[in-house]
Amino acid sequence: MRYEERVVRVVAEARGQRVIIESLDDDGCTFRSTVKWKNLAPLLAQLF
């Protein structure tokens, strides 16, 4: 999935049409955040 400019992984489903996503920051550290499903977009057919 894609959230804004980041490629993310959906980790869990939360309340009220929200999901917990996991992504990497600029330093390569993993972090989690909660976003709404409608703000996620599918990945494009080709990544590179």
PAFI-447315 format. One record per residue: residue in one letter; x, y, z of N, C-alpha, C in turn. Coordinates in Angstrom, 2 decimals, decimal comma. Example, Ala and Ser with C-alpha at 12.3 -4.5 7.8 and 13.67 -1.06 7.14 Angstrom:
<recs>
<rec type="A" n_px="13,19" n_py="-5,69" n_pz="7,80" ca_px="12,30" ca_py="-4,50" ca_pz="7,80" c_px="13,20" c_py="-3,30" c_pz="7,80"/>
<rec type="S" n_px="12,85" n_py="-2,25" n_pz="7,08" ca_px="13,67" ca_py="-1,06" ca_pz="7,14" c_px="12,90" c_py="0,03" c_pz="7,87"/>
</recs>
This chain:
<recs>
<rec type="M" n_px="0,84" n_py="-1,17" n_pz="0,00" ca_px="0,00" ca_py="0,00" ca_pz="0,00" c_px="0,89" c_py="1,24" c_pz="0,00"/>
<rec type="R" n_px="0,29" n_py="2,34" n_pz="-0,31" ca_px="1,01" ca_py="3,61" ca_pz="-0,33" c_px="0,24" c_py="4,61" c_pz="0,54"/>
<rec type="Y" n_px="1,00" n_py="5,36" n_pz="1,36" ca_px="0,44" ca_py="6,44" ca_pz="2,17" c_px="1,29" c_py="7,68" c_pz="1,90"/>
<rec type="E" n_px="0,69" n_py="8,68" n_pz="1,30" ca_px="1,40" ca_py="9,88" ca_pz="0,84" c_px="2,55" c_py="9,44" c_pz="-0,06"/>
<rec type="E" n_px="3,80" n_py="9,69" n_pz="0,31" ca_px="4,93" ca_py="9,31" ca_pz="-0,54" c_px="5,58" c_py="8,01" c_pz="-0,09"/>
<rec type="R" n_px="5,08" n_py="7,42" n_pz="0,99" ca_px="5,73" ca_py="6,23" ca_pz="1,56" c_px="5,02" c_py="4,95" c_pz="1,14"/>
<rec type="V" n_px="5,82" n_py="3,90" n_pz="0,98" ca_px="5,28" ca_py="2,56" ca_pz="0,80" c_px="5,14" c_py="1,98" c_pz="2,20"/>
<rec type="V" n_px="3,96" n_py="1,48" n_pz="2,53" ca_px="3,69" ca_py="1,03" ca_pz="3,90" c_px="3,12" c_py="-0,38" c_pz="3,89"/>
<rec type="R" n_px="3,14" n_py="-0,98" n_pz="5,07" ca_px="2,55" ca_py="-2,30" ca_pz="5,26" c_px="1,45" c_py="-2,15" c_pz="6,30"/>
<rec type="V" n_px="0,28" n_py="-2,72" n_pz="6,02" ca_px="-0,83" ca_py="-2,70" ca_pz="6,98" c_px="-0,56" c_py="-3,81" c_pz="7,99"/>
<rec type="V" n_px="-0,49" n_py="-3,43" n_pz="9,27" ca_px="-0,15" ca_py="-4,38" ca_pz="10,33" c_px="-1,41" c_py="-4,90" c_pz="11,02"/>
<rec type="A" n_px="-2,35" n_py="-4,00" n_pz="11,30" ca_px="-3,56" ca_py="-4,39" ca_pz="12,03" c_px="-4,68" c_py="-3,43" c_pz="11,70"/>
<rec type="E" n_px="-5,89" n_py="-3,90" n_pz="11,96" ca_px="-7,06" ca_py="-3,05" ca_pz="11,77" c_px="-7,44" c_py="-2,45" c_pz="13,12"/>
<rec type="A" n_px="-7,73" n_py="-1,16" n_pz="13,12" ca_px="-8,10" ca_py="-0,47" ca_pz="14,36" c_px="-9,58" c_py="-0,11" c_pz="14,31"/>
<rec type="R" n_px="-10,01" n_py="0,82" n_pz="15,13" ca_px="-11,42" ca_py="1,21" ca_pz="15,19" c_px="-11,75" c_py="2,27" c_pz="14,16"/>
<rec type="G" n_px="-13,02" n_py="2,33" n_pz="13,78" ca_px="-13,53" ca_py="3,42" ca_pz="12,96" c_px="-12,88" c_py="3,58" c_pz="11,61"/>
<rec type="Q" n_px="-12,78" n_py="2,51" n_pz="10,84" ca_px="-12,21" ca_py="2,56" ca_pz="9,49" c_px="-10,74" c_py="2,96" c_pz="9,49"/>
<rec type="R" n_px="-10,03" n_py="2,66" n_pz="10,56" ca_px="-8,61" ca_py="2,99" ca_pz="10,66" c_px="-7,78" c_py="1,72" c_pz="10,69"/>
<rec type="V" n_px="-6,55" n_py="1,85" n_pz="10,23" ca_px="-5,61" ca_py="0,73" ca_pz="10,26" c_px="-4,28" c_py="1,21" c_pz="10,82"/>
<rec type="I" n_px="-3,52" n_py="0,28" n_pz="11,35" ca_px="-2,18" ca_py="0,58" ca_pz="11,82" c_px="-1,22" c_py="0,19" c_pz="10,70"/>
<rec type="I" n_px="-0,39" n_py="1,14" n_pz="10,29" ca_px="0,57" ca_py="0,89" ca_pz="9,22" c_px="1,98" c_py="0,93" c_pz="9,78"/>
<rec type="E" n_px="2,88" n_py="0,28" n_pz="9,07" ca_px="4,29" ca_py="0,26" ca_pz="9,46" c_px="5,10" c_py="0,73" c_pz="8,26"/>
<rec type="S" n_px="6,05" n_py="1,61" n_pz="8,51" ca_px="6,91" ca_py="2,10" ca_pz="7,42" c_px="8,27" c_py="2,45" c_pz="7,99"/>
<rec type="L" n_px="9,18" n_py="2,84" n_pz="7,11" ca_px="10,53" ca_py="3,21" ca_pz="7,50" c_px="10,70" c_py="4,71" c_pz="7,40"/>
<rec type="D" n_px="11,42" n_py="5,28" n_pz="8,36" ca_px="11,72" ca_py="6,71" ca_pz="8,26" c_px="13,02" c_py="6,91" c_pz="7,48"/>
<rec type="D" n_px="13,50" n_py="8,12" n_pz="7,40" ca_px="14,70" ca_py="8,42" ca_pz="6,61" c_px="15,95" c_py="7,72" c_pz="7,13"/>
<rec type="D" n_px="15,99" n_py="7,41" n_pz="8,42" ca_px="17,14" ca_py="6,74" ca_pz="9,02" c_px="17,05" c_py="5,22" c_pz="8,93"/>
<rec type="G" n_px="15,94" n_py="4,70" n_pz="8,42" ca_px="15,76" ca_py="3,26" ca_pz="8,29" c_px="15,11" c_py="2,62" c_pz="9,50"/>
<rec type="C" n_px="14,66" n_py="3,41" n_pz="10,45" ca_px="13,99" ca_py="2,89" ca_pz="11,64" c_px="12,51" c_py="2,64" c_pz="11,32"/>
<rec type="T" n_px="11,99" n_py="1,53" n_pz="11,82" ca_px="10,59" ca_py="1,19" ca_pz="11,61" c_px="9,72" c_py="1,96" c_pz="12,59"/>
<rec type="F" n_px="8,61" n_py="2,50" n_pz="12,10" ca_px="7,66" ca_py="3,14" ca_pz="13,00" c_px="6,24" c_py="2,81" c_pz="12,56"/>
<rec type="R" n_px="5,33" n_py="2,91" n_pz="13,50" ca_px="3,92" ca_py="2,61" ca_pz="13,25" c_px="3,08" c_py="3,85" c_pz="13,46"/>
<rec type="S" n_px="2,03" n_py="3,95" n_pz="12,68" ca_px="1,08" ca_py="5,04" ca_pz="12,84" c_px="-0,30" c_py="4,55" c_pz="12,43"/>
<rec type="T" n_px="-1,32" n_py="5,30" n_pz="12,82" ca_px="-2,70" ca_py="4,95" ca_pz="12,53" c_px="-3,25" c_py="5,92" c_pz="11,49"/>
<rec type="V" n_px="-3,84" n_py="5,36" n_pz="10,43" ca_px="-4,41" ca_py="6,19" ca_pz="9,36" c_px="-5,75" c_py="5,60" c_pz="8,95"/>
<rec type="K" n_px="-6,53" n_py="6,37" n_pz="8,22" ca_px="-7,81" ca_py="5,87" ca_pz="7,71" c_px="-7,59" c_py="5,11" c_pz="6,41"/>
<rec type="W" n_px="-8,42" n_py="4,08" n_pz="6,19" ca_px="-8,34" ca_py="3,28" ca_pz="4,97" c_px="-8,39" c_py="4,15" c_pz="3,72"/>
<rec type="K" n_px="-9,25" n_py="5,18" n_pz="3,73" ca_px="-9,45" ca_py="5,99" ca_pz="2,53" c_px="-8,19" c_py="6,77" c_pz="2,14"/>
<rec type="N" n_px="-7,24" n_py="6,93" n_pz="3,05" ca_px="-6,00" ca_py="7,64" ca_pz="2,75" c_px="-4,91" c_py="6,73" c_pz="2,19"/>
<rec type="L" n_px="-5,19" n_py="5,43" n_pz="2,13" ca_px="-4,23" ca_py="4,49" ca_pz="1,56" c_px="-4,55" c_py="4,27" c_pz="0,09"/>
<rec type="A" n_px="-3,52" n_py="4,06" n_pz="-0,69" ca_px="-3,69" ca_py="3,81" ca_pz="-2,12" c_px="-2,93" c_py="2,54" c_pz="-2,49"/>
<rec type="P" n_px="-3,40" n_py="1,80" n_pz="-3,49" ca_px="-2,67" ca_py="0,61" ca_pz="-3,91" c_px="-1,34" c_py="1,00" c_pz="-4,57"/>
<rec type="L" n_px="-0,40" n_py="0,08" n_pz="-4,54" ca_px="0,87" ca_py="0,31" ca_pz="-5,21" c_px="0,66" c_py="0,30" c_pz="-6,72"/>
<rec type="L" n_px="1,51" n_py="1,00" n_pz="-7,42" ca_px="1,46" ca_py="0,99" ca_pz="-8,87" c_px="1,91" c_py="-0,37" c_pz="-9,38"/>
<rec type="A" n_px="1,62" n_py="-0,67" n_pz="-10,62" ca_px="1,96" ca_py="-1,96" ca_pz="-11,19" c_px="3,47" c_py="-2,20" c_pz="-11,21"/>
<rec type="Q" n_px="4,24" n_py="-1,14" n_pz="-11,33" ca_px="5,69" ca_py="-1,29" ca_pz="-11,40" c_px="6,33" c_py="-0,33" c_pz="-10,40"/>
<rec type="L" n_px="7,22" n_py="-0,85" n_pz="-9,56" ca_px="7,86" ca_py="-0,03" ca_pz="-8,54" c_px="9,09" c_py="0,70" c_pz="-9,06"/>
<rec type="F" n_px="9,78" n_py="0,13" n_pz="-10,04" ca_px="11,03" ca_py="0,73" ca_pz="-10,51" c_px="10,94" c_py="1,12" c_pz="-11,96"/>
</recs>
